[in-house]
Amino acid sequence: MNLLTKYLLVFLSALLCSLPLQANQLPKAFSATYKANYNGIEIKATRSLTANGPKQTLNFTANSWLASIVEESLFEWGEHGYLIPQKYRYDRTGVGRERHALLTFDWDQRNVVNQVQDSKWKMDLPEIALDKLSYQLQLRKDLINSSPLGPYQIADGGRLKTYEFEKIGESVIDTPMGKLNTVEIKRIRKKKNRTTHIWLAKDWDYLIVKIQQLEKDGKSYEINIAQAVVDKQTVTGL
């Protein structure tokens, strides 16, 4: 190695070290309302993300005259950009059978305590795992940072499930707020009994805009955004 090459390498090394590391961007606080129709039943749903210091809460509710569902995930973000769930709860009330579930994650012991109705048991956890609600936020975070989509390990019902997704394409879709640039993703399932597509707003922190599910019998269900606020800004179209 000649002297000139040596000095160039030293210069480039010093230059690279002086450059700031790219920030690992996290989803911002938001609130959104959605509307859906399921077999003639009108449903109103909400999603929101709030922060209280390092702890954050992701909340989902769905209400109709028939039933009410509340899901909530309490979590923190790890230093490497992985979501670390602390507690997850699910409550369904109304006509028919009620269901209540509480999952408490113990990362020191690497297990999760499942309490469903009157039953309670523990399940071992891998190094990284999510709950049935928080995976949606991890997915959005990965889209924001152009990271691979999963696979995501989900603690659900006393066992681990794997959720996988693929990017289908991009499109502009009409919403009550106007036209939005979206990316469409599809959940990959080994069993082909249903197909799920999700559209997320590229210009608005990859907020979920639309979810469409097609059943094996040909029936389809869809939930669409009605209004939203992201980082204290009202979502508007192009």
Disulfide bonds with the S-S distance in Angstrom:
none
